[in-house]
């Protein structure tokens, strides 16, 4: 297997797919299921230990819920294992070498790019490939699809979006975006699949959705970060704007003016959950929010795509309290998730992240509901639901992820047309 990976990696370099500058040889993902409140507290203390600056793939939120910690070889790994030993905390290596898993994802993507031919549907495309594909779709749409810009990034990239359908009085609209966390590639690839289905399907029900609902779609909400995961650091999550001498970037899903900085954040600029020095410190979140605000009277639905965990999340993320219309939101989410799970017989969970994942303030969909008044606001955590491969889902998982998430989104769209359409 290793020889196969080395061979294909060599071919990738020869054909213009250079290795990433930052390698992850020997990096591990440690899986821990805390058995007691005492063990849970130890893990929470680890999470907030800025001296270790650990990358938690899944956070310690409850006894019996798996926690994933990415550790670097050497002092960081030694410290985590020593703490586990001291407190008698059992652990396993979900990934014993992250670079091998990354290489396999790259190679599966390399193969998928040939299988898919001239379309980017079904493989992890780069930002420029995605924008070129969107331009092609716009050109071929006979006026059905129009472009819009949801702002620009710190590095002056356009946050490209497409509008499908034409606005009209009383006609509802839905917004969704993906890739606000840069390393969550499958969220972007799933959005590409959904766009393709929406525009190319001959199904009468899809045609009706093109006519009776306006779609605003931004497949790459954090272009600088996404490109950085391809060129510099596959595990990069944040924006790239410097905020200290040593560290750059803020978590763009903690930077919105929705209970900003109150929970699920770190004051350490080097942390992956650093919310920025203040709300809207990141130009990406500021301009995205301004675009959404300009459409708020039209928008009735909002979905932010993430990965991984297989969750359909409802508000609120920042508190364990429920919104007044919690039952209405859950009814739509439950039916959408039921249809999603039926596609490939996958298991998903539904509910507020503060109950089934973790509390986090300053998030996009909390802001969309709290401030912009978009009632049906959700977050989707796409495939997989396991630490291995975690963020490095092979390209073979893109189409299945797109198929199931499309089934859920399609139901939400149909619901909005029925509830708000003429």
CORCOR-V402531 format. One record per residue. N is the residue number from 1. RES is the residue in three letters. PSI is psi in whole degrees, 0 to 359 (* if undefined). Layout:
# CORCOR-V402531
{{N:RES:PSI} {N:RES:PSI}}
This chain:
# CORCOR-V402531
{{1:UNK:316} {2:UNK:321} {3:UNK:321} {4:UNK:317} {5:UNK:315} {6:UNK:317} {7:UNK:311} {8:UNK:328} {9:UNK:319} {10:UNK:317} {11:UNK:321} {12:UNK:317} {13:UNK:316} {14:UNK:330} {15:UNK:18} {16:UNK:22} {17:UNK:77} {18:UNK:152} {19:UNK:150} {20:UNK:142} {21:UNK:319} {22:UNK:121} {23:UNK:156} {24:UNK:33} {25:UNK:128} {26:UNK:351} {27:UNK:142} {28:UNK:160} {29:UNK:116} {30:UNK:129} {31:UNK:128} {32:UNK:133} {33:UNK:102} {34:UNK:133} {35:UNK:342} {36:UNK:166} {37:UNK:327} {38:UNK:317} {39:UNK:320} {40:UNK:319} {41:UNK:320} {42:UNK:317} {43:UNK:322} {44:UNK:321} {45:UNK:321} {46:UNK:317} {47:UNK:326} {48:UNK:11} {49:UNK:98} {50:UNK:338} {51:UNK:331} {52:UNK:328} {53:UNK:57} {54:UNK:151} {55:UNK:100} {56:UNK:116} {57:UNK:321} {58:UNK:140} {59:UNK:157} {60:UNK:108} {61:UNK:337} {62:UNK:153} {63:UNK:135} {64:UNK:355} {65:UNK:128} {66:UNK:139} {67:UNK:135} {68:UNK:128} {69:UNK:121} {70:UNK:122} {71:UNK:143} {72:UNK:151} {73:UNK:147} {74:UNK:225} {75:UNK:320} {76:UNK:312} {77:UNK:317} {78:UNK:318} {79:UNK:316} {80:UNK:315} {81:UNK:326} {82:UNK:319} {83:UNK:319} {84:UNK:316} {85:UNK:318} {86:UNK:323} {87:UNK:7} {88:UNK:33} {89:UNK:121} {90:UNK:146} {91:UNK:159} {92:UNK:160} {93:UNK:104} {94:UNK:322} {95:UNK:124} {96:UNK:345} {97:UNK:104} {98:UNK:329} {99:UNK:323} {100:UNK:320} {101:UNK:321} {102:UNK:316} {103:UNK:318} {104:UNK:321} {105:UNK:316} {106:UNK:317} {107:UNK:323} {108:UNK:325} {109:UNK:322} {110:UNK:315} {111:UNK:320} {112:UNK:327} {113:UNK:330} {114:UNK:319} {115:UNK:324} {116:UNK:348} {117:UNK:235} {118:UNK:7} {119:UNK:152} {120:UNK:358} {121:UNK:122} {122:UNK:4} {123:UNK:165} {124:UNK:97} {125:UNK:156} {126:UNK:167} {127:UNK:312} {128:UNK:325} {129:UNK:320} {130:UNK:316} {131:UNK:322} {132:UNK:321} {133:UNK:319} {134:UNK:318} {135:UNK:320} {136:UNK:316} {137:UNK:320} {138:UNK:315} {139:UNK:324} {140:UNK:355} {141:UNK:355} {142:UNK:40} {143:UNK:353} {144:UNK:326} {145:UNK:131} {146:UNK:148} {147:UNK:156} {148:UNK:160} {149:UNK:123} {150:UNK:28} {151:UNK:185} {152:UNK:162} {153:UNK:175} {154:UNK:323} {155:UNK:18} {156:UNK:26} {157:UNK:152} {158:UNK:136} {159:UNK:92} {160:UNK:140} {161:UNK:163} {162:UNK:147} {163:UNK:123} {164:UNK:121} {165:UNK:171} {166:UNK:133} {167:UNK:148} {168:UNK:154} {169:UNK:129} {170:UNK:0} {171:UNK:121} {172:UNK:162} {173:UNK:157} {174:UNK:144} {175:UNK:136} {176:UNK:151} {177:UNK:166} {178:UNK:166} {179:UNK:20} {180:UNK:330} {181:UNK:118} {182:UNK:322} {183:UNK:357} {184:UNK:67} {185:UNK:320} {186:UNK:338} {187:UNK:319} {188:UNK:313} {189:UNK:325} {190:UNK:322} {191:UNK:321} {192:UNK:316} {193:UNK:315} {194:UNK:317} {195:UNK:315} {196:UNK:316} {197:UNK:316} {198:UNK:321} {199:UNK:334} {200:UNK:344} {201:UNK:140} {202:UNK:4} {203:UNK:127} {204:UNK:328} {205:UNK:327} {206:UNK:319} {207:UNK:320} {208:UNK:324} {209:UNK:329} {210:UNK:329} {211:UNK:328} {212:UNK:359} {213:UNK:142} {214:UNK:133} {215:UNK:125} {216:UNK:117} {217:UNK:126} {218:UNK:100} {219:UNK:336} {220:UNK:97} {221:UNK:347} {222:UNK:68} {223:UNK:319} {224:UNK:312} {225:UNK:319} {226:UNK:315} {227:UNK:324} {228:UNK:326} {229:UNK:336} {230:UNK:328} {231:UNK:335} {232:UNK:306} {233:UNK:107} {234:UNK:333} {235:UNK:10} {236:UNK:136} {237:UNK:333} {238:UNK:191} {239:UNK:188} {240:UNK:4} {241:UNK:129} {242:UNK:142} {243:UNK:358} {244:UNK:172} {245:UNK:323} {246:UNK:334} {247:UNK:152} {248:UNK:164} {249:UNK:150} {250:UNK:157} {251:UNK:112} {252:UNK:354} {253:UNK:16} {254:UNK:6} {255:UNK:1} {256:UNK:155} {257:UNK:67} {258:UNK:93} {259:UNK:38} {260:UNK:135} {261:UNK:15} {262:UNK:329} {263:UNK:151} {264:UNK:31} {265:UNK:169} {266:UNK:144} {267:UNK:357} {268:UNK:116} {269:UNK:342} {270:UNK:348} {271:UNK:149} {272:UNK:342} {273:UNK:26} {274:UNK:123} {275:UNK:4} {276:UNK:166} {277:UNK:338} {278:UNK:164} {279:UNK:141} {280:UNK:21} {281:UNK:337} {282:UNK:127} {283:UNK:330} {284:UNK:313} {285:UNK:323} {286:UNK:313} {287:UNK:326} {288:UNK:314} {289:UNK:323} {290:UNK:322} {291:UNK:314} {292:UNK:319} {293:UNK:322} {294:UNK:343} {295:UNK:5} {296:UNK:330} {297:UNK:337} {298:UNK:327} {299:UNK:128} {300:UNK:346} {301:UNK:152} {302:UNK:128} {303:UNK:129} {304:UNK:124} {305:UNK:132} {306:UNK:184} {307:UNK:147} {308:UNK:165} {309:UNK:342} {310:UNK:65} {311:UNK:141} {312:UNK:108} {313:UNK:136} {314:UNK:159} {315:UNK:153} {316:UNK:158} {317:UNK:332} {318:UNK:348} {319:UNK:156} {320:UNK:353} {321:UNK:151} {322:UNK:147} {323:UNK:160} {324:UNK:329} {325:UNK:28} {326:UNK:315} {327:UNK:322} {328:UNK:317} {329:UNK:319} {330:UNK:324} {331:UNK:316} {332:UNK:316} {333:UNK:319} {334:UNK:317} {335:UNK:319} {336:UNK:318} {337:UNK:324} {338:UNK:316} {339:UNK:321} {340:UNK:312} {341:UNK:331} {342:UNK:339} {343:UNK:311} {344:UNK:18} {345:UNK:40} {346:UNK:156} {347:UNK:124} {348:UNK:157} {349:UNK:153} {350:UNK:138} {351:UNK:177} {352:UNK:141} {353:UNK:331} {354:UNK:346} {355:UNK:324} {356:UNK:357} {357:UNK:275} {358:UNK:161} {359:UNK:140} {360:UNK:129} {361:UNK:164} {362:UNK:25} {363:UNK:162} {364:UNK:311} {365:UNK:335} {366:UNK:316} {367:UNK:317} {368:UNK:321} {369:UNK:313} {370:UNK:314} {371:UNK:316} {372:UNK:349} {373:UNK:25} {374:UNK:113} {375:UNK:307} {376:UNK:81} {377:UNK:128} {378:UNK:163} {379:UNK:135} {380:UNK:131} {381:UNK:108} {382:UNK:186} {383:UNK:161} {384:UNK:188} {385:UNK:21} {386:UNK:154} {387:UNK:328} {388:UNK:107} {389:UNK:359} {390:UNK:234} {391:UNK:345} {392:UNK:46} {393:UNK:127} {394:UNK:158} {395:UNK:337} {396:UNK:343} {397:UNK:355} {398:UNK:307} {399:UNK:312} {400:UNK:320} {401:UNK:317} {402:UNK:318} {403:UNK:316} {404:UNK:320} {405:UNK:326} {406:UNK:321} {407:UNK:320} {408:UNK:315} {409:UNK:320} {410:UNK:319} {411:UNK:316} {412:UNK:317} {413:UNK:315} {414:UNK:321} {415:UNK:316} {416:UNK:320} {417:UNK:316} {418:UNK:320} {419:UNK:320} {420:UNK:342} {421:UNK:161} {422:UNK:*}}
